[in-house]
């Protein structure tokens, strides 16, 4: 197989794996109740996840801040409607969701 074909197959595999990861994260966000108030690309009650990623881009403390906000709830950053705490969501799932949100572009 030529180098170009190997490269094309590798790019396709990475693209498909990215789609699968995004589907997994969307399913986790749905299961966790996040998508009742948030969407990836538009505001519902809370900000769009892409807007969150943009706001915190380059902030080395963003993951820790968002983890705490998801776990304990918070408000005032995006408007007057507070986000309730998410005590029923596991710590591992919160970390996965926060990492996913911050990766969005």
N, C-alpha and C positions, 0 to 999 in steps of 0.2 A: 504494500500500500504506500502511495506517495506521501510525502510530508504534508502536502496541501490537504489531502483527504483525511489524514490523521488529525490535522489541525481542525478541519471542519467538523469532524466527529466529536472532538474534544469540546469545541465551542457549543455544539448542539447539546451535548450531555450536560455541560455546566448551565446552559440556559434552562433546560428542562428541570435540572435539580433546583434551580432558583425558583421556578414556578411551583415545584412541589413544596419547597420550604415555605413560600408565601401562602400556599393553600393550607399547610399545617398551622401556620401562625394565625391565619384568619379563622380557622376552625377553633383554635384555642381561644381566641378573642371572643368568638361567638359563644362557646361553651361557658366562658367566664363571665358573660354578661356585658362585656365592654362595648360591643357594637350596638347596644341599646342607646347609648349616648354619643358614641364616636363612630366615625367612618375614616377610611384611609385618606380619601381625597376631598371631603367636604365636611363642613361643620354641621353637627346635629345639635345636641345640647352642649356637648363639649367640643373642643377643637378637633380639626382633622389631624390624623396622625402625621401626615406629611408636614403640616404646619408646626407640630410639636418638634419634629426632626429638624426642621429649618431653624426654629427658634433656639434650639440647644446645640446646633452644629458647632463643633470646636470647643464646647464646654466640657472640660475633663471631669467635672463633678455631676454632669447631667444624669448619668445612669443612677447614681446614688440618690439624687434629688427626686427623680421620677419614681424610683422604686419605693421610696418612703411615701410619696404622695399617693401612689396606687394602693399601697398596703393600708395606710392610715387615713386616707382622704385628704382633702385640702380645698383651697379656693383662693380667689382673688387674683390669680395670674391671668386667667382667660375671661374673666367676667364675674358676675355676681352669683351665678349658680355654682354651689360647691359640689365637689366630687365626693361621694360617700366612701367610707373605707371598704376595702375588699377583703375582709378577714377570711372568707370562704375560699379564696384563691390561694393555692400553695405558693410558698416562697420561690420555688423553682419555676413555677409557671409565671409568676410576676417578673422574675429575671428574664425569662425567655421573651415575654411580651415587651418589656422595656427595651431589650436589646434589638428586637425586631423593629419597634417603632423608631428608634434612633437610627436604624439603618436605611429607612425610607428616604427617597429623594424625589 
